[in-house]
Amino acid sequence: MMATAAKSTIGTRSKIVATLGPVSSSLEAIEQLVEAGVDVFRLNMAHGVRAEHETSIARIRECSVRHRRPVAVLVDLAGPKIRLGELVHDPYECRVGEEIRFVREETSACESSFTTNYGRLIDELSDGDRIMLADGVVELKVLDASQDEAVCQVIEGGVIRSRQGVNLPGVALSVPAMTEDDFDNAHWAAELGADFISLSFVRSPEEIVDLKKLVRSHASQAMVIAKIEKREALDRLDEIILASDGIMVARGDLGVEIDVAETPMVQKHIIRKCQEYSRPVIVATQMLDSMQNSSRPTRAEASDVANAILDGADACMLSGETAIGGFPVESVKMMNRIMVNTESTLEQSVGSGAPRMAEGVQRVTSAVVFGAARIADRLDAKLVVVATRTGNTARIKAKQRDFIPTVGVSGDAQTLRQLCLFWGIIPVIGMPLDGGVALRTEIEEWGRANGLLETDDYIVFVTSSTYGPLGHDELFVHQIEDAGTN
């Protein structure tokens, strides 16, 4: 059977991450989302129960087998999210100038007294601290933090509900990076073969290192993604990126922890750093948010997706749009359309990528991959093929940002799924890995079938001549002959 790719044609080079939820977790819905352009499915461990997530993973794998397409799974650990307790009046309107009290009790005694799921909150607040509720809708200022309560004044009013988030910009919290539930879910995700595991509210590289150790203890090669949503993470951004396998710009909490006016430039800065260190980067939160209730996005949202691609993001993520919204498939199709249009403009103005010696990849491999792009550009080659065991070689090729279609092949099924996050890489199932005649023949057949190759076209292959320390040290060029002469 002929090898197949993630999509029947090249499609978008940018990747789409979609969150599963009540409206999208059936097998039929998952198949529709894959056909619309989803590359990676996110399971949000802050919602749902373990059994539901296990069923979703089984359906994703079934869909992947049915369609012979690599489709990846990202398990998103909830992290130490501080949330309001149950409100006496739910919802409750906070009015400007009103006094609100945070108390230690498990339940609120009156409508203006709040509780949280974080027992040390009052101990760690000081006079003058800011408290943001409901993703920044409501802002409070601490007037008097005593032993038993914190008296606050409403600076920005709005409506809040039970269990909504509490953010404390600039407050150093002692809460650990991973809760007991996070540890349990990380063990579960590693054992179940998740392709990516993301950690929320990262503050230091050590937190990523510890999660990696936990994952590797289960013989899992899941890539660990750091979610950037705290000021402390920005202060140690380079170290966190180097410790991680990838980054997510989680703009929801980030836009509350820092001034919302800073968020666009911080996003650009994070993406540039990920390019510098050759790490895949996902831009997330409210990208097409209005499509939860509308079949069309706002013009600002369309521009938001386009700008993320222009900045250099590998992937954009849909959250409520595909988890609970009324138009999940339409949201994916719209994001796909915006990406295609944006990339066509980008292609006209961007040539082969600049050389990079990427951290974590053998120097010979980095040089050969860069050389392959230059040779392909000079020959006007129609395809580059990268054979990779771990995905690192394809990761370097992705960060060069050239527009020559690139196929990634591997003997490891998880590596192929992880390629679903790398910009411009087309993971192809079922290719022989000998690097010789069999691989060239299969690539030719696949390329012709997908309308990418025809007689006299050039293909550039990046493989390894040895399993020694040099890594990918072999590059060869193949020209397609007339099918009748083979």
Secondary structure, 3 states (H helix, E strand, C coil): CCCEECCCCCCCCCEEEEECCCCCCCHHHHHHHHHHCCCEEEEECCCCCHHHHHHHHHHHHHHHHHHCCCCEEEEECCCCCCEECCCCCCCEEECCCCEEEEECCCCCCCCCEECECCCCHHHHCCCCCEEEECCCCEEEEEEEECCCEEEEEEEECEEECCCCEEECCCCCCCCCCCCHHHHHHHHHHHHHCCCEEEECCCCCHHHHHHHHHHHHCCCCCCEEEEEECCHHHHHCHHHHHHHCCEEEEEHHHHHHHCCHHHHHHHHHHHHHHHHHCCCCEEEECCCCHHHHCCCCCCHHHHHHHHHHHHHCCCEEEECHHHHCCCCHHHHHHHHHHHHHHHHHHHHHHCCCCCCCCCCCCCHHHHHHHHHHHHHHHHHCCCEEEEECCCCHHHHHHHHCCCCCCEEEECCCHHHHHHHHHCCCEEEEECCCCCCCHHHHHHHHHHHHHCCCCCCCCEEEEEECCCCCCCCCCEEEEEECCCHHHC
